[in-house]
Amino acid sequence: MSASKPASLKSTQPEVWLRSSEVAAALQDARRRTLELVADLTDEQLRVPLLPIINPILWEIGHVAWFQEKWALRHLRGAPPVLAHGDSLYDSAAVAHDTRWDLKLPSRADTLAYMQEVLDRVLDRLPAGDLAENDAYFHWLPVMHEDMHDEAFTYTRQTLGYPAPRIANAQPASLEGEAVPGDVEIPGAEFLLGAPPSEAFVFDNEKWSHPVRVEPFRIARAPVSNGEFAEFVDDGGYRRHELWSDDGWAWREKARAEHPLYWSRDRAGWVQRHFDQVRPLPKTHAIIHVNWFEAEAYCRWAKRRLPTEAEWELAAATSAKRRFPWGEEAPSAERANLDGRALGCIPVDAHAAGDSAAGCRQMLGNVWEWTASVFAPYPGFVVDPYKEYSEPWFTGEYPVLRGGCWATRSRLIRNTWRNFYTRDRRDVFGGFRTCAL
């Protein structure tokens, strides 16, 4: 039986049942991935420079364990803190970002021991058999949270030029592929945007599906590729003021951006830094590490536009509201580039088995896709117990991204998932696809 608690502390999820063994496996798998992403780093590499786009790695792995402790032990079970002063170290809502470099953190060994102690206590207290409502939700919440931080650990390694992570069973992707030209026609529809109430374990910003009218539109079959974006760069795209919004041009000048992040030229042409390796630019891979301003400028050059998030979701799910582009079956290696399996992007023609019913490829996985929509609450929004996840960011400064990327865990992603970053972020695994004007 789950522990009783005041209604105000319960999640707003519908009643959903999971096997205790499923939850335990997910908790352990998430922790294995976290450790894979940091195990090979030296103590020197853990001492990352103060940058606004990353966290100190030693702080971040401690935060992951603290979050699990907060919800699965203290909130759900009423347990005392495992680490007496943990809140003053690891509460991201209370500990300002730039001060995290100044904290007197536990040693690496003590942090790893704390992580293991929290996980052991959570697993020991899992009820046998089926889990319902709070028991299921407040164990799954730390899994989703850890999965998202694992994606952040991955792009932190790219930001700092560290070697590619040593992910079990990962196989680097082929550099060769084919273009996927053309658009698909999407008929206009009255469409239910967002997650249905029957969906388990969604964050509050996806709740709940509500009718929107989407007019007919045409959307690209595949994400923009490196080769396509290189044409924009080679045509002076970063030097032509008329292609950029005022805010975009101001960003470009401040950043002194002349091409996508991690691109450079050698005698043979464009090359790209992928973690600590420099390689010829894979022209048929999806463009990655471009921000919203860069996507906007490309669209103006190409006489195209970014999709709204309603258009994106309709192209992925159809009006029948499929959970995934291909249907209801969970993501697999044949359908989507997820879970870090390829250790990077793949050609835009890969994974035909994952096409949406409309004919769009790679709507899930490979790269997060910027949209034209601003992150905002859906009608009737009610904040979840994890109050800091969505509501503080409904400021109008964060465009929505959809679809996940190559480092996103497959248990996390679905057609209704909403991500959000500021328009200037290009360290994250973001790309885009376009719509006809």
Number of C-alpha atoms within 10 A of each C-alpha: 10 14 9 11 13 6 8 8 13 18 19 20 19 15 15 17 16 17 14 20 16 14 21 18 12 19 22 15 13 21 22 13 22 21 14 16 19 20 11 12 16 9 11 7 16 14 15 16 12 14 10 8 14 19 21 19 18 22 21 19 25 22 22 23 23 24 23 25 28 23 21 28 23 15 17 21 18 13 13 12 15 17 13 8 9 18 17 11 20 22 15 15 11 10 14 10 16 12 10 19 18 7 12 9 16 15 11 15 9 12 18 16 14 19 21 14 16 22 20 12 15 19 19 10 11 18 14 10 13 16 23 17 19 24 25 24 28 21 25 23 19 23 25 21 16 23 27 18 19 26 22 21 22 24 22 21 21 21 19 14 15 17 14 17 21 15 18 11 8 13 12 12 15 13 15 13 15 12 18 19 12 11 17 17 16 18 15 14 16 13 21 20 25 22 23 17 13 11 14 18 19 23 21 23 25 19 24 22 17 15 11 12 13 16 11 11 17 18 26 23 26 26 30 25 22 22 18 18 21 18 13 18 16 10 12 14 22 22 16 12 15 12 20 24 15 12 11 21 22 14 17 20 12 9 10 11 14 15 20 20 16 18 17 16 11 8 6 7 9 17 17 17 16 20 21 14 11 13 13 16 20 21 21 23 29 28 29 27 20 23 25 27 23 28 28 23 24 25 22 18 17 16 12 18 21 25 25 19 24 20 28 26 25 28 28 31 25 22 16 11 22 20 20 23 31 24 17 11 10 13 23 13 14 11 20 25 31 26 25 27 20 20 22 23 27 26 26 27 20 24 16 16 15 25 23 23 16 19 22 22 27 31 32 30 29 33 33 27 31 31 27 19 17 19 24 19 18 16 11 9 14 15 18 19 17 13 12 12 15 19 18 8 16 14 10 11 14 19 21 24 27 28 28 29 30 24 27 27 23 22 14 16 23 25 24 28 19 19 18 20 20 15 20 17 15 21 19 22 27 26 28 28 26 27 20 17 13
